[in-house]
Amino acid sequence: MSGRAGPGKGDRTVPPDFDVFYRTEYGAVLGLAIAMTGDRAAAEELVQDAFEAALRKWPLVGQMDKPGAWVRRVVSNRSVSAYRRLRTRTKYLTGANTEEAITGFPEEAVEVVVTIRQLPRRQAQALWLRYFDDLPVSEVASIMGCGQETVKTHLTRGLARLKEALG
């Protein structure tokens, strides 16, 4: 994202601190988006949209203690909406609840990612942010917009379901 133009914004100048933020956070946010969408191309588009939203609101987002949490929340919320639309469309077109192909993960991780995506949305978000993105519970709570105890409950329940599903 280095250079002058923002993501998809022609000649707008990118503030240097946004450029550093983007380069620092992009990989981790992309990992979250891939886990949430199951598709690298869709995830990349989702992440670019989230960073573009951050750039548009950079005077506000850039002043936050953890602007990365703001971008992760945007990605989480938008991926859930996209997943619901895709699932509804898939059910309508095929009459089945077909799971989309998971791309962008090593083969040995695909089963775990597919299983996480089958968990209730909040459990899946909490597991991904805590264990794949390696964020502390306090930051996961901030991203998810809930208390730390709620995150711990989602983690406990999600891990139990994951363990049961994976054996």
ChimeraX attribute file (.defattr): number of C-alpha atoms within 10 A of each C-alpha:
attribute: neighborCount
match mode: 1-to-1
recipient: residues
	/A:1	13
	/A:2	12
	/A:3	10
	/A:4	15
	/A:5	14
	/A:6	20
	/A:7	15
	/A:8	10
	/A:9	13
	/A:10	9
	/A:11	9
	/A:12	11
	/A:13	11
	/A:14	18
	/A:15	17
	/A:16	12
	/A:17	10
	/A:18	21
	/A:19	16
	/A:20	12
	/A:21	15
	/A:22	19
	/A:23	11
	/A:24	12
	/A:25	16
	/A:26	17
	/A:27	13
	/A:28	16
	/A:29	28
	/A:30	20
	/A:31	21
	/A:32	22
	/A:33	27
	/A:34	24
	/A:35	28
	/A:36	28
	/A:37	27
	/A:38	24
	/A:39	17
	/A:40	18
	/A:41	14
	/A:42	16
	/A:43	23
	/A:44	18
	/A:45	13
	/A:46	23
	/A:47	27
	/A:48	19
	/A:49	18
	/A:50	21
	/A:51	27
	/A:52	17
	/A:53	15
	/A:54	21
	/A:55	21
	/A:56	13
	/A:57	11
	/A:58	18
	/A:59	12
	/A:60	11
	/A:61	19
	/A:62	18
	/A:63	9
	/A:64	12
	/A:65	9
	/A:66	13
	/A:67	18
	/A:68	23
	/A:69	21
	/A:70	20
	/A:71	23
	/A:72	25
	/A:73	20
	/A:74	20
	/A:75	25
	/A:76	27
	/A:77	15
	/A:78	19
	/A:79	23
	/A:80	17
	/A:81	12
	/A:82	16
	/A:83	16
	/A:84	12
	/A:85	12
	/A:86	15
	/A:87	17
	/A:88	14
	/A:89	13
	/A:90	16
	/A:91	13
	/A:92	11
	/A:93	9
	/A:94	9
	/A:95	10
	/A:96	11
	/A:97	12
	/A:98	10
	/A:99	13
	/A:100	14
	/A:101	10
	/A:102	20
	/A:103	15
	/A:104	15
	/A:105	16
	/A:106	9
	/A:107	10
	/A:108	8
	/A:109	11
	/A:110	17
	/A:111	14
	/A:112	16
	/A:113	18
	/A:114	17
	/A:115	15
	/A:116	23
	/A:117	20
	/A:118	15
	/A:119	18
	/A:120	13
	/A:121	15
	/A:122	17
	/A:123	23
	/A:124	23
	/A:125	27
	/A:126	26
	/A:127	24
	/A:128	23
	/A:129	24
	/A:130	20
	/A:131	11
	/A:132	13
	/A:133	16
	/A:134	13
	/A:135	15
	/A:136	12
	/A:137	19
	/A:138	16
	/A:139	18
	/A:140	26
	/A:141	21
	/A:142	17
	/A:143	22
	/A:144	23
	/A:145	12
	/A:146	12
	/A:147	13
	/A:148	17
	/A:149	12
	/A:150	16
	/A:151	25
	/A:152	19
	/A:153	13
	/A:154	20
	/A:155	22
	/A:156	15
	/A:157	16
	/A:158	22
	/A:159	17
	/A:160	12
	/A:161	18
	/A:162	19
	/A:163	12
	/A:164	9
	/A:165	13
	/A:166	10
	/A:167	6
